[in-house]
Amino acid sequence: MPLVPPALGLEGSANKFGAGVIKHDENGSTSVLSNIRHTYITPPGEGFQPRDTALHHRQWALKIIRQCLTQAGISIHELDCICYTKGPGMGAPLTSVALVARMLALMFEKPLVGVNHCVGHIEMGREITGAQNPVVLYVSGGNTQVIAYSRQCYRIFGETLDIAVGNCLDRFARVIDLSNDPSPGYNIEQEAKKGTRLLSLPYATKGMDISLSGILSSTEAYTYDKRFRREGKGKDTNTSDDDIITPADLCFSLQETAFAMLVEITERAMAHIGSKEVLIVGGVGCEAMHSSPRPYSLMA
């Protein structure tokens, strides 16, 4: 029997509804007993609207929670508390999750614990990896921040000055009609593996801050270039393959440039606080930060 009964956590700050159960053992370790998710996926070229996303969460919440408890092998009566994402995030989906959490807490007389979305990412990452005092690169659809712990709280050392890196990738995926299944960022990563040209894009770092709106606009502008071929190379006998710009080239260039900017500001934060650990959290953190070497040509 664990020292503290398990806790149920509910997350739904964007287009994914998730439920998980964790327990704290007597030796201080933490075990994840279950982690079930369901993602609201829209057609290619479309984003997810708050109202539709909230409806998805309401439709799937109880199904996911039942699966979560079944996989963990416990009943809801055995829980110590019910946790939920309090924010930041999309208002309507967050409200749906909060209502479900409050309903369960009232029905089964369990304490209700609101969790900061950003801190939840960081603390789960620290628990899984064992990192002690890392510089945190928090990259997701709505957040791009370099964070470190100082004087009893997490402090932001650098961040995006406009849009988040995940939002940048998602919006470009819609421009070239990439699938949203399983996620736009993942599909950009797969497409980037086919790219062979590193195109010139704005590289905007300001101290430990970055700007991403310019790189998005510039990448999109290439889709109006006469050399751009949506269907790829080998389809136009009037243009040399070496001068053709493909969607794969654009994905490769966007990903490499944006990720290089993120690495630079993270390294600056590490030097500033003297840390030797980096923890990458958030949805974009699931993507490969370093691609395998490949030949490419630099376009001026």
C-alpha positions as CSV (number, residue, x, y, z in Angstrom):
1,M,0.0,0.0,0.0
2,P,1.5,3.4,-1.0
3,L,2.2,5.9,1.7
4,V,-0.2,8.4,0.0
5,P,-3.2,7.1,-2.0
6,P,-3.1,7.7,-5.8
7,A,-4.1,10.9,-7.4
8,L,-6.1,11.4,-10.6
9,G,-5.0,14.2,-12.9
10,L,-7.1,15.7,-15.8
11,E,-5.6,17.8,-18.6
12,G,-7.5,19.6,-21.4
13,S,-5.9,23.0,-22.0
14,A,-5.9,22.5,-25.8
15,N,-7.1,19.8,-28.3
16,K,-6.1,16.8,-26.2
17,F,-8.0,15.5,-23.2
18,G,-5.9,13.3,-20.9
19,A,-6.4,11.5,-17.6
20,G,-3.6,9.9,-15.5
21,V,-3.1,8.3,-12.2
22,I,0.1,8.5,-10.1
23,K,1.1,7.2,-6.7
24,H,3.9,8.2,-4.3
25,D,5.7,5.2,-2.7
26,E,7.2,5.0,0.7
27,N,10.7,5.4,-0.7
28,G,9.7,8.8,-2.2
29,S,9.5,7.6,-5.8
30,T,6.6,8.3,-8.0
31,S,4.9,5.8,-10.3
32,V,2.6,6.5,-13.3
33,L,-0.1,3.9,-13.1
34,S,-2.0,5.0,-16.2
35,N,-1.9,7.8,-18.8
36,I,-4.8,7.8,-21.3
37,R,-5.4,10.5,-23.9
38,H,-7.7,11.4,-26.8
39,T,-7.0,14.1,-29.4
40,Y,-9.5,16.3,-31.2
41,I,-8.2,16.2,-34.8
42,T,-9.5,18.6,-37.5
43,P,-9.2,18.2,-41.3
44,P,-6.0,19.3,-43.1
45,G,-5.8,23.1,-43.4
46,E,-8.0,23.8,-40.4
47,G,-7.2,24.6,-36.8
48,F,-9.2,23.7,-33.7
49,Q,-11.8,26.1,-32.5
50,P,-12.3,26.6,-28.7
51,R,-16.1,25.7,-28.8
52,D,-15.6,22.5,-30.8
53,T,-12.6,21.5,-28.7
54,A,-14.6,22.0,-25.5
55,L,-17.4,19.8,-26.9
56,H,-14.9,17.1,-27.7
57,H,-13.6,17.1,-24.1
58,R,-17.1,16.9,-22.7
59,Q,-17.9,13.9,-25.0
60,W,-14.7,12.0,-24.2
61,A,-14.1,12.9,-20.5
62,L,-15.9,10.1,-18.8
63,K,-14.8,7.4,-21.3
64,I,-11.1,8.4,-20.8
65,I,-11.4,8.6,-17.0
66,R,-13.0,5.1,-16.9
67,Q,-10.2,3.7,-19.1
68,C,-7.6,5.5,-16.9
69,L,-8.9,4.0,-13.6
70,T,-9.3,0.5,-15.2
71,Q,-5.7,0.5,-16.4
72,A,-4.5,1.7,-13.1
73,G,-6.4,-1.1,-11.4
74,I,-8.1,1.2,-8.8
75,S,-11.6,2.6,-8.1
76,I,-12.3,6.3,-7.8
77,H,-13.0,5.8,-4.1
78,E,-9.3,4.9,-3.5
79,L,-8.1,8.3,-4.8
80,D,-6.5,10.8,-2.5
81,C,-7.5,13.8,-4.6
82,I,-8.5,15.0,-8.1
83,C,-6.2,17.4,-9.9
84,Y,-7.0,19.4,-13.0
85,T,-5.3,21.9,-15.3
86,K,-6.3,25.3,-14.0
87,G,-4.5,27.3,-16.7
88,P,-3.0,28.8,-18.8
89,G,-4.7,27.4,-21.9
90,M,-7.8,27.8,-24.1
91,G,-10.7,29.1,-22.0
92,A,-13.5,26.9,-23.2
93,P,-11.6,23.5,-23.1
94,L,-10.2,24.4,-19.6
95,T,-13.7,25.2,-18.4
96,S,-15.0,21.8,-19.6
97,V,-12.2,19.9,-17.8
98,A,-12.7,22.0,-14.6
99,L,-16.5,21.2,-14.6
100,V,-15.7,17.4,-14.9
101,A,-13.1,17.6,-12.1
102,R,-15.4,19.6,-9.8
103,M,-18.3,17.2,-10.5
104,L,-16.2,14.2,-9.5
105,A,-14.8,15.9,-6.5
106,L,-18.3,16.7,-5.2
107,M,-19.8,13.3,-6.0
108,F,-17.0,11.3,-4.3
109,E,-16.0,13.9,-1.7
110,K,-12.4,14.2,-2.8
111,P,-10.2,17.3,-2.5
112,L,-9.9,19.3,-5.7
113,V,-6.4,20.6,-6.7
114,G,-5.9,23.1,-9.5
115,V,-2.5,22.7,-11.2
116,N,-0.6,25.4,-13.2
117,H,-0.2,24.0,-16.7
118,C,3.5,25.2,-17.1
119,V,4.6,23.9,-13.6
120,G,2.8,20.6,-14.3
121,H,4.9,20.1,-17.4
122,I,8.1,21.0,-15.6
123,E,7.5,18.9,-12.5
124,M,6.5,15.8,-14.4
125,G,9.6,16.2,-16.6
126,R,11.8,16.4,-13.5
127,E,10.1,13.4,-12.0
128,I,10.5,11.2,-15.1
129,T,14.1,12.3,-15.8
130,G,15.5,12.8,-12.3
131,A,16.8,16.3,-13.3
132,Q,17.7,18.3,-10.2
133,N,18.1,21.9,-11.2
134,P,17.7,22.2,-15.0
135,V,17.2,25.0,-17.4
136,V,13.8,24.3,-18.8
137,L,12.9,24.9,-22.4
138,Y,9.1,24.9,-22.4
139,V,7.8,24.7,-26.0
140,S,4.3,24.0,-27.0
141,G,1.4,25.3,-29.1
142,G,0.8,28.2,-26.8
143,N,4.1,28.7,-24.9
144,T,7.7,29.2,-25.7
145,Q,9.7,30.0,-22.6
146,V,13.2,29.4,-21.1
147,I,12.6,28.9,-17.4
148,A,14.8,28.2,-14.3
149,Y,14.1,27.8,-10.6
150,S,15.4,30.7,-8.5
151,R,14.5,32.0,-5.0
152,Q,11.6,29.6,-4.3
153,C,9.8,30.0,-7.6
154,Y,10.1,29.3,-11.4
155,R,11.3,32.4,-13.3
156,I,11.2,33.2,-17.0
157,F,14.6,34.0,-18.4
158,G,13.5,34.2,-22.0
159,E,10.4,33.8,-24.1
160,T,8.8,34.5,-27.5
161,L,8.1,38.1,-28.2
162,D,5.1,37.2,-30.4
163,I,3.8,33.7,-31.3
164,A,4.7,30.3,-29.8
165,V,6.9,27.9,-31.8
166,G,4.1,25.3,-31.8
167,N,1.7,27.9,-33.1
168,C,4.2,28.8,-35.8
169,L,4.6,25.1,-36.9
170,D,0.8,24.5,-36.8
171,R,0.0,27.5,-38.9
172,F,2.6,26.6,-41.6
173,A,1.3,23.0,-41.6
174,R,-2.1,24.5,-42.6
175,V,-0.6,26.5,-45.3
176,I,0.8,23.4,-47.1
177,D,-2.2,21.3,-46.1
178,L,-0.4,18.8,-43.9
179,S,-2.5,16.4,-41.9
180,N,-3.4,17.2,-38.3
181,D,-3.1,13.5,-37.4
182,P,-1.4,12.8,-35.1
183,S,-0.2,16.4,-34.9
184,P,0.9,19.1,-37.4
185,G,4.3,19.5,-35.7
186,Y,5.0,15.7,-36.0
187,N,4.1,15.7,-39.7
188,I,6.3,18.8,-40.3
189,E,9.1,16.8,-38.7
190,Q,8.5,13.8,-41.0
191,E,8.3,16.0,-44.1
192,A,11.5,17.8,-43.0
193,K,13.4,14.6,-43.2
194,K,12.9,14.6,-47.0
195,G,14.2,18.2,-47.4
196,T,17.6,18.9,-49.0
197,R,17.7,22.7,-49.1
198,L,18.2,25.1,-46.2
199,L,16.4,28.2,-47.4
200,S,17.3,31.7,-46.1
201,L,14.8,32.6,-43.2
202,P,14.9,35.3,-40.5
203,Y,16.9,34.4,-37.5
204,A,15.6,36.6,-34.7
205,T,17.1,36.2,-31.2
206,K,17.2,39.1,-28.8
207,G,19.2,38.1,-25.7
208,M,17.2,35.2,-24.3
209,D,14.1,36.1,-26.3
210,I,13.1,35.1,-29.8
211,S,10.6,36.3,-32.4
212,L,8.8,33.8,-34.6
213,S,6.2,35.7,-36.6
214,G,8.7,36.8,-39.2
215,I,10.0,33.3,-39.9
216,L,6.5,32.1,-40.4
217,S,5.7,34.9,-42.8
218,S,8.9,34.4,-44.8
219,T,8.4,30.6,-45.0
220,E,4.8,31.1,-46.2
221,A,6.1,33.7,-48.8
222,Y,8.2,30.9,-50.4
223,T,4.9,29.1,-51.3
224,Y,4.2,32.0,-53.7
225,D,7.7,31.8,-55.3
226,K,7.6,30.7,-59.0
227,R,10.2,28.0,-58.0
228,F,7.8,26.4,-55.5
229,R,6.3,23.0,-56.5
230,R,3.7,21.7,-54.1
231,E,3.9,18.3,-55.7
232,G,7.7,18.1,-55.3
233,K,10.5,17.6,-57.7
234,G,10.5,15.8,-61.1
235,K,7.1,17.3,-62.2
236,D,8.4,20.3,-64.2
237,T,10.7,19.8,-67.2
238,N,11.2,23.6,-67.6
239,T,12.9,24.0,-64.2
240,S,16.0,22.4,-62.9
241,D,15.5,20.1,-59.8
242,D,18.3,22.1,-58.1
243,D,16.2,25.3,-58.3
244,I,12.9,23.8,-57.2
245,I,11.6,24.6,-53.7
246,T,9.4,21.8,-52.2
247,P,7.2,21.6,-49.2
248,A,9.8,19.3,-47.6
249,D,12.5,22.0,-48.1
250,L,10.3,24.5,-46.4
251,C,9.6,22.2,-43.5
252,F,13.3,21.4,-43.2
253,S,14.3,25.1,-43.2
254,L,11.6,26.2,-40.8
255,Q,12.3,23.5,-38.3
256,E,16.1,23.8,-38.4
257,T,16.1,27.6,-38.1
258,A,13.4,27.8,-35.4
259,F,15.1,25.0,-33.4
260,A,18.5,26.6,-33.7
261,M,17.1,29.8,-32.2
262,L,15.7,27.8,-29.3
263,V,19.0,26.1,-28.7
264,E,20.8,29.4,-28.7
265,I,18.6,31.1,-26.1
266,T,18.7,28.0,-23.9
267,E,22.5,27.9,-24.0
268,R,22.6,31.5,-22.9
269,A,20.3,30.8,-19.9
270,M,22.5,27.8,-19.0
271,A,25.6,30.1,-19.0
272,H,23.8,32.7,-17.1
273,I,22.8,30.5,-14.1
274,G,25.7,28.0,-14.4
275,S,23.4,24.9,-15.0
276,K,24.6,21.8,-16.8
277,E,21.1,20.3,-17.2
278,V,18.4,21.0,-19.8
279,L,14.9,19.8,-19.6
280,I,12.7,20.1,-22.7
281,V,8.9,19.9,-22.0
282,G,5.7,20.7,-23.9
283,G,4.2,19.3,-27.1
284,V,7.0,20.6,-29.4
285,G,9.5,19.0,-27.0
286,C,8.3,15.6,-28.4
287,E,9.8,16.4,-31.7
288,A,13.5,15.7,-32.6
289,M,15.6,18.7,-31.6
290,H,18.5,17.4,-33.7
291,S,18.1,15.9,-37.1
292,S,20.5,13.4,-38.7
293,P,23.1,15.0,-41.1
294,R,21.9,15.5,-44.6
295,P,23.2,17.3,-47.6
296,Y,21.7,20.7,-48.4
297,S,22.4,23.9,-50.4
298,L,22.2,27.4,-48.8
299,M,20.0,29.8,-50.7
300,A,20.9,33.5,-50.4
